[in-house]
């Protein structure tokens, strides 16, 4: 029997929260966008990660493993239909 290493990738929903003070709804939206951009760049763990809802999986790679070598069999293989980043219509 031949051995293969399989690595998958998937998206998880993560949530972060913060408070802003603003003089108007428009200012609150602008501040929220700026804070959201900063939060997205952070490498700190988010407040909450929804582990029950794994989405848009892809098989990142399948490699064949032998005693002497490792050979790429396939990469970026779709295996589900949960596309949150679907291709644009064209």
N, C-alpha and C positions, 0 to 999 in steps of 0.2 A: 504494500500500500504506500502511495506517495503522500507526503505531508505538504500542506499548504498553510501559509499564514494569511489571515484575512483581517483587514482593518476597516471599520466602518466609521463614518462621520454622520452627525445629525445635529439638528438645532434643538435647543431647549429655550423655553421662555424664561427670561430673567426679569425681575422687577427691582427697581430702585425708587426711592421716594425722597422728596425734599420739600421745603416750604419757602415761598417767596412772598415778599410784601410789595404791593404795587398800588399806584393811584388809580388804575383803570384796568378793565379786562384786557385791553390791547397790550398794556404794559406787562401784565401778568403773563400773557402768552409769549411775549418777547423774552421775558426773563426765564420762563420755563424752557423755551427753546435753547437759550444759552446754557442754562444749567444742565439740560439733557445732553447737550453736546459734550460738556465737560465730564458728565457721568459716564458717557459711552467711551471716552478715552481712558478712563481709569482702569487700572489693573487690579484694584481691590475687589473682593468678592461682592456681588450684589446682595441686597437685603433678602431676596427670596428667589429660588430657582424652582420651577415647576417640573419635577422629575417625571411625573406621571404622563406628560404630554410630549414625548419625543416626536419630532417632526422632520420631514424632508430628509430621509436617510439616503446615503449613497455609500456604496462599497468603494472606499478610497483606493484600495489595492488588494490584489490577490497575488501572492508570490509563492512559487514552488520552492520548497526547501529540500536540499539534498545534503549529504555529508560534506560535500565539497563546495557547494554553490547555492546561490539564491537567484531565482529567475522570475522576472515579472511576467505574470500570466495575463492580468487585466488591471485597468485603472479606471476610476470614476464610472462605475457601473450603477445605473439606477435600478432599484429593485422595488420601489413602492410608488404609489400614485398620489402621495400627499405632497404636492408641489406648492410651496409657499413662494417660490421664486420662479414662476413659470416663464417660459420663453415668450417674448412679445409677439403679438399677432402680426402676421405679415403676409 
